[in-house]
């Protein structure tokens, strides 16, 4: 591929047979962390944010307190 049509981190450039330059978006997110940006995970993040905003959370001073609360559940 000629230097003018080299790929970047944001897109891949392809020169088609008809002379058209085709730009193909490349995932800008590290593939090892792409799960975080999935629709399902983002929905869970919104739910967690709503729970925190509504005060639906518990804080513990130590692991023992957390484990004791879990055993009561």
trRosetta pair geometry for C-beta under 8 A, 3 or more apart (Angstrom, degrees):
i j d omega theta_ij theta_ji phi_ij phi_ji
1 5 4.9 -110 172 90 106 109
1 6 6.5 140 106 -88 118 52
1 13 7.4 139 179 93 142 92
1 14 7.7 -91 -112 -123 133 46
1 15 6.5 155 -137 8 91 109
2 5 5.2 73 65 18 80 102
2 15 7.3 49 22 -28 99 150
3 6 5.8 -16 -161 -31 45 113
5 13 4.5 -144 -172 117 74 126
5 14 7.5 89 171 -114 122 9
5 15 5.3 -32 -139 -42 169 106
5 21 6.4 -142 -118 -130 111 112
6 13 6.7 57 78 44 16 120
7 11 6.9 -136 -150 107 75 50
7 12 4.3 -14 -119 -123 119 63
7 13 5.8 -165 -86 19 57 74
7 26 7.4 80 -175 -39 115 144
8 11 5.9 30 52 47 94 64
8 13 7.9 53 0 -17 82 101
8 26 7.8 -167 86 26 61 134
9 26 6.7 -134 168 83 36 132
9 28 6.7 76 143 -123 93 79
10 25 7.2 -49 164 -141 66 67
10 26 6.2 151 160 46 15 97
10 28 6.1 8 -112 -86 67 110
11 23 4.6 4 171 -173 145 95
11 24 6.1 146 -164 69 82 42
11 25 5.6 -50 -103 -103 85 37
11 26 5.7 -177 -101 -1 23 91
12 23 7.4 148 72 -158 43 49
12 24 4.6 -19 58 60 95 102
12 26 5.7 100 -27 -57 87 111
13 21 6.0 -15 -166 -173 102 101
13 22 7.2 145 -159 76 49 50
13 23 5.7 -20 -100 -100 70 68
13 24 7.8 -170 -77 19 23 76
14 21 7.3 152 77 -160 42 52
14 22 4.5 -19 63 62 96 102
14 24 6.7 36 -3 -11 111 112
15 19 7.3 -23 -172 -143 91 30
15 20 7.7 156 -157 82 49 41
15 21 5.8 -27 -100 -103 65 68
15 22 7.7 -176 -83 18 16 79
16 19 7.0 -34 76 37 77 20
16 20 4.5 -1 42 60 120 89
16 21 7.6 -155 9 -81 82 18
16 22 5.7 73 -37 -19 107 114
27 31 6.7 87 94 -79 139 80
27 34 6.5 -3 174 -104 146 125
29 33 6.1 -115 169 85 100 92
29 34 5.2 125 105 -96 121 71
29 36 7.9 -147 -174 59 140 98
29 37 5.6 -121 -83 1 173 149
30 33 4.7 52 75 24 99 103
30 34 7.2 -139 92 -42 47 74
31 34 5.2 -17 -144 -19 43 122
33 36 5.3 -17 172 11 81 119
33 37 7.7 69 129 -8 78 97
34 37 5.9 -65 -162 42 50 104
34 38 7.1 73 142 -48 72 85
35 38 5.6 -30 -161 -8 42 118
35 41 6.0 106 151 -43 69 153
36 41 5.6 -134 -148 127 29 151
36 42 8.0 82 156 -64 54 73
37 41 7.1 21 25 68 9 123
37 42 6.7 24 -156 -53 37 112
38 41 4.6 84 59 11 89 103
38 42 6.8 -161 87 -7 43 88
39 42 5.9 -60 -146 40 28 110
39 43 6.4 32 154 -22 64 105
40 43 5.8 -55 -153 32 30 112
40 44 6.7 27 151 -16 64 104
41 44 5.6 -53 -151 37 36 111
41 45 6.4 42 148 -23 66 102
42 45 5.4 -46 -148 32 36 117
42 46 6.6 39 152 -20 64 100
43 46 5.7 -51 -152 34 34 111
43 47 6.5 34 150 -18 64 104
44 47 5.5 -51 -148 36 35 114
44 48 6.3 38 152 -20 66 104
45 48 5.7 -53 -148 36 31 111
45 49 6.4 34 152 -20 64 105
46 49 5.6 -52 -148 36 32 113
46 50 6.4 33 153 -20 65 104
47 50 5.7 -54 -149 35 32 111
47 51 6.4 34 152 -20 65 104
48 51 5.6 -52 -148 35 33 113
48 52 6.4 33 153 -18 65 105
49 52 5.8 -55 -149 37 31 111
49 53 6.2 30 154 -18 65 108
50 53 5.7 -55 -144 38 31 111
50 54 6.2 21 158 -11 65 111
51 54 6.0 -64 -145 44 27 104
51 56 4.3 -84 -162 71 81 111
51 57 6.3 105 139 -54 99 90
52 55 7.8 44 178 -67 29 22
52 56 7.5 -82 -61 55 22 70
52 57 5.8 20 -108 -29 62 137
58 69 6.8 -179 129 -175 159 167
60 63 7.4 93 125 -87 137 19
60 65 4.1 174 -154 91 105 116
60 66 4.4 -96 -23 -57 176 84
60 69 7.2 -127 -87 3 123 136
61 65 5.7 81 43 0 76 151
62 65 5.4 105 60 5 70 100
62 66 7.5 -131 105 0 43 90
63 66 5.4 -56 -153 38 40 115
63 67 6.1 37 153 -18 72 107
64 67 5.8 -56 -145 39 30 109
64 68 6.2 33 155 -21 65 107
65 68 5.7 -52 -144 35 29 112
65 69 6.4 30 156 -18 63 106
66 69 5.9 -59 -153 36 29 110
66 70 6.4 29 152 -19 65 107
67 70 5.5 -52 -147 35 34 114
67 71 6.4 35 154 -21 65 104
68 71 5.8 -53 -150 34 32 112
68 72 6.7 32 151 -20 63 104
69 72 5.7 -54 -152 33 34 112
69 73 6.8 40 150 -30 63 103
70 73 5.7 -51 -155 21 35 116
